[in-house]
């Protein structure tokens, strides 16, 4: 844009560029417009909580509280949302209880807990609380949309047709999110088995990250390793310290 100055007819040239939208705006726009490239196999239903205005309001409040800046974050990548956590609130690994009690965002949803959310927020508390944690990390999933079959949660990799259906969707979603300026040196994967294997394949093909560090899945820990929970929290913190110290 050009501005003329009356003093000796000097012409001053400036290049005004609009600053990029804050992460909160980019995240909510991305979430509210999620759409699978093709329909999932028969008998499998897709969780799309963003059709609910209450979910949109919760997401705006959450991301507005913790992501109203453009600082890069490290990605933590889960499997896909569950029907008691992100499948309700729209926020990964955040059930209505944690959203209200830990994040201070009130809601009227039934206060059902999600085991994964319980563990994740214990890690967040040990890290220093939501403000400290979310200033460094951004949680997403291989498939940001969840799935159910016969009324139960379904992991994308547990159905041969579904895993192929979500592949282009997963690639597109990761590319979109990385375009916000997220760190590409290191990412973390919730799930050191099938989720890590699939994500590693995508990463080998598309070069999203220099390295991906696998972590035992929060639900696995809560369901099968509860007595060693504190040990796993320490393992999480140790892994996160490799990029935050």
Wavefront OBJ file of the C-alpha trace (Angstrom):
o trace
v 0.000 0.000 0.000
v 1.322 3.480 -0.870
v 0.995 6.640 1.194
v 1.929 10.114 -0.039
v 3.527 12.579 2.354
v 3.016 16.339 1.794
v 6.537 17.143 3.031
v 8.591 17.670 -0.183
v 6.314 15.203 -1.985
v 8.157 12.293 -0.465
v 6.609 8.932 -1.284
v 6.750 6.399 1.534
v 6.171 2.777 0.658
v 4.949 0.402 3.321
v 3.857 -3.173 3.060
v 1.037 -3.823 5.502
v 0.190 -7.469 5.907
v -2.673 -8.684 7.974
v -1.366 -10.738 10.899
v -2.336 -14.425 10.767
v -5.426 -15.334 12.778
v -4.649 -16.581 16.264
v -4.493 -20.317 16.744
v -7.852 -20.367 18.527
v -9.579 -19.076 15.403
v -7.788 -21.504 13.117
v -8.504 -24.463 15.389
v -12.232 -23.830 15.767
v -12.633 -23.149 12.055
v -10.896 -26.440 11.335
v -12.999 -28.417 13.834
v -16.349 -26.952 12.847
v -15.744 -27.801 9.176
v -14.449 -31.357 9.574
v -15.843 -33.715 6.968
v -14.855 -37.237 5.980
v -13.843 -37.673 2.348
v -16.073 -40.746 2.098
v -18.673 -42.455 4.244
v -17.520 -45.026 6.806
v -18.473 -48.696 6.308
v -22.004 -49.861 7.105
v -23.045 -50.009 10.767
v -20.310 -47.535 11.750
v -21.460 -44.108 12.873
v -19.382 -40.939 12.918
v -19.291 -38.695 15.973
v -19.730 -35.077 14.919
v -20.345 -33.086 18.116
v -19.915 -29.721 16.387
v -23.485 -29.815 15.113
v -24.391 -28.969 18.724
v -24.168 -25.251 19.520
v -23.169 -26.058 23.100
v -20.101 -27.895 21.773
v -19.186 -24.957 19.575
v -19.465 -22.613 22.538
v -17.302 -24.894 24.674
v -14.647 -25.082 21.960
v -14.608 -21.321 21.484
v -14.235 -20.857 25.229
v -11.510 -23.508 25.614
v -9.374 -22.564 22.629
v -9.943 -18.871 23.236
v -8.641 -19.342 26.785
v -5.513 -21.326 25.924
v -4.689 -20.616 22.265
v -5.301 -16.914 21.663
v -1.782 -16.413 20.303
v 0.394 -17.710 17.484
v 3.138 -19.455 19.425
v 4.014 -22.875 17.944
v 3.021 -25.959 19.908
v 4.134 -29.568 19.892
v 1.509 -32.007 18.633
v 0.193 -34.863 20.727
v -1.731 -37.229 18.467
v -4.329 -39.665 19.756
v -6.481 -42.235 17.987
v -9.941 -40.685 17.578
v -12.405 -39.041 19.994
v -14.600 -41.137 22.269
v -18.277 -40.669 22.986
v -17.759 -39.455 26.593
v -14.838 -37.086 25.949
v -14.064 -35.253 22.728
v -17.159 -36.812 21.182
v -19.184 -34.584 23.508
v -17.067 -31.510 24.251
v -15.272 -31.375 20.915
v -11.970 -31.059 22.801
v -9.595 -34.055 22.678
v -9.204 -35.985 25.945
v -11.410 -33.481 27.771
v -14.659 -34.789 29.234
v -17.358 -32.488 30.692
v -15.983 -32.987 34.217
v -12.418 -31.970 33.370
v -13.690 -29.126 31.185
v -15.497 -27.631 34.167
v -13.270 -28.544 37.098
v -9.811 -28.241 35.546
v -10.364 -25.696 32.790
v -12.990 -23.562 34.529
v -15.437 -23.786 31.629
v -18.928 -24.553 32.897
v -21.243 -26.804 30.933
v -24.595 -28.528 31.315
v -23.627 -31.926 29.914
v -24.094 -35.017 32.037
v -20.929 -35.359 34.092
v -19.736 -38.721 32.811
v -16.024 -39.288 33.026
v -13.765 -40.623 30.316
v -10.877 -42.687 31.679
v -8.421 -41.228 29.183
v -9.398 -37.709 30.197
v -8.835 -38.514 33.867
v -5.255 -39.617 33.194
v -4.426 -36.808 30.763
v -5.499 -34.159 33.240
v -3.448 -35.772 35.987
v -0.472 -35.408 33.643
v -1.478 -31.812 32.915
v -1.700 -31.062 36.631
v 1.750 -32.595 37.212
v 3.102 -30.509 34.318
v 1.939 -27.291 35.968
v -1.727 -26.985 35.032
v -3.718 -26.344 31.848
v -2.284 -22.894 31.162
v 1.315 -24.140 31.296
v 0.560 -27.349 29.412
v -1.501 -25.901 26.591
v 1.030 -23.121 26.036
v 3.428 -25.860 24.901
v 1.205 -28.594 23.478
v -1.727 -29.061 21.121
v -3.688 -32.313 21.297
v -5.320 -33.762 18.206
v -5.985 -37.245 16.787
v -5.145 -39.279 13.698
v -8.865 -38.983 13.014
v -10.280 -35.809 14.621
v -13.721 -37.381 14.214
v -14.671 -40.385 16.339
v -16.610 -43.519 15.516
v -19.041 -45.874 17.198
v -20.386 -49.307 16.338
v -23.259 -50.936 18.175
v -23.243 -47.988 20.570
v -19.605 -48.492 21.594
v -16.446 -46.541 20.810
v -14.557 -47.802 17.779
v -10.889 -47.149 17.074
v -10.268 -46.384 13.401
v -7.689 -49.194 13.118
v -10.063 -51.889 14.422
v -11.971 -52.067 11.142
v -10.133 -52.870 7.890
v -12.466 -50.791 5.736
v -12.507 -47.851 8.133
v -8.734 -47.615 8.337
v -8.591 -47.202 4.558
v -11.515 -44.780 4.575
v -9.869 -42.410 7.027
v -6.364 -42.478 5.480
v -6.805 -39.500 3.097
v -8.821 -37.706 5.780
v -6.046 -38.201 8.331
v -3.388 -36.926 5.919
v -5.438 -33.872 4.986
v -6.178 -33.049 8.627
v -2.524 -33.285 9.672
v -1.443 -31.105 6.767
v -4.040 -28.467 7.603
v -3.029 -28.342 11.255
v 0.699 -28.200 10.550
v 0.072 -25.228 8.284
v -0.699 -23.209 11.426
v 2.991 -23.227 12.281
v 3.056 -26.131 14.747
v 6.437 -27.683 15.523
v 7.552 -30.300 13.016
v 10.667 -31.501 14.814
v 8.957 -33.735 17.376
v 5.438 -35.035 17.902
v 4.025 -37.404 20.510
v 1.682 -40.308 19.879
v -0.876 -41.540 22.413
v -0.772 -45.267 21.771
v 2.502 -47.136 21.276
v 0.944 -49.984 19.294
v -1.409 -49.791 16.318
v -1.875 -46.015 16.448
v 1.878 -45.418 16.465
v 2.367 -47.912 13.625
v -0.250 -46.254 11.410
v 0.926 -42.731 12.224
v 4.525 -43.738 11.532
v 3.488 -45.046 8.097
v 1.809 -41.742 7.279
v 4.829 -39.846 8.538
v 7.193 -41.934 6.398
v 5.080 -41.177 3.326
v 4.493 -37.465 3.964
v 7.288 -36.267 6.244
v 5.116 -34.496 8.786
v 7.640 -34.708 11.638
v 11.323 -35.435 12.113
v 10.470 -37.867 14.900
v 7.404 -39.219 16.691
v 7.723 -40.338 20.314
v 5.206 -43.048 21.312
v 3.528 -43.064 24.713
v 1.295 -45.715 26.251
v -2.318 -44.783 25.646
v -4.081 -43.116 28.610
v -6.978 -45.563 28.516
v -4.633 -48.558 28.485
v -2.892 -47.161 31.564
v -6.143 -46.514 33.435
v -7.662 -49.864 32.488
v -4.700 -52.210 32.821
v -1.866 -50.394 34.622
v -3.708 -48.371 37.242
v -1.370 -49.423 40.048
v 1.572 -48.059 38.041
v -0.229 -44.833 37.103
v 2.279 -42.554 38.845
v 5.123 -44.266 37.004
v 3.420 -43.587 33.676
v 2.841 -39.950 34.600
v 6.585 -39.661 35.211
v 7.264 -41.292 31.843
v 5.006 -38.741 30.141
v 6.707 -35.833 31.896
v 10.128 -37.205 31.013
v 9.148 -37.460 27.354
v 7.692 -33.944 27.322
v 10.815 -32.575 28.984
v 12.831 -33.463 25.885
v 11.182 -30.569 24.060
v 10.331 -28.149 26.881
v 13.600 -27.807 28.817
l 1 2 3 4 5 6 7 8 9 10 11 12 13 14 15 16 17 18 19 20 21 22 23 24 25 26 27 28 29 30 31 32 33 34 35 36 37 38 39 40 41 42 43 44 45 46 47 48 49 50 51 52 53 54 55 56 57 58 59 60 61 62 63 64 65 66 67 68 69 70 71 72 73 74 75 76 77 78 79 80 81 82 83 84 85 86 87 88 89 90 91 92 93 94 95 96 97 98 99 100 101 102 103 104 105 106 107 108 109 110 111 112 113 114 115 116 117 118 119 120 121 122 123 124 125 126 127 128 129 130 131 132 133 134 135 136 137 138 139 140 141 142 143 144 145 146 147 148 149 150 151 152 153 154 155 156 157 158 159 160 161 162 163 164 165 166 167 168 169 170 171 172 173 174 175 176 177 178 179 180 181 182 183 184 185 186 187 188 189 190 191 192 193 194 195 196 197 198 199 200 201 202 203 204 205 206 207 208 209 210 211 212 213 214 215 216 217 218 219 220 221 222 223 224 225 226 227 228 229 230 231 232 233 234 235 236 237 238 239 240 241 242 243 244 245
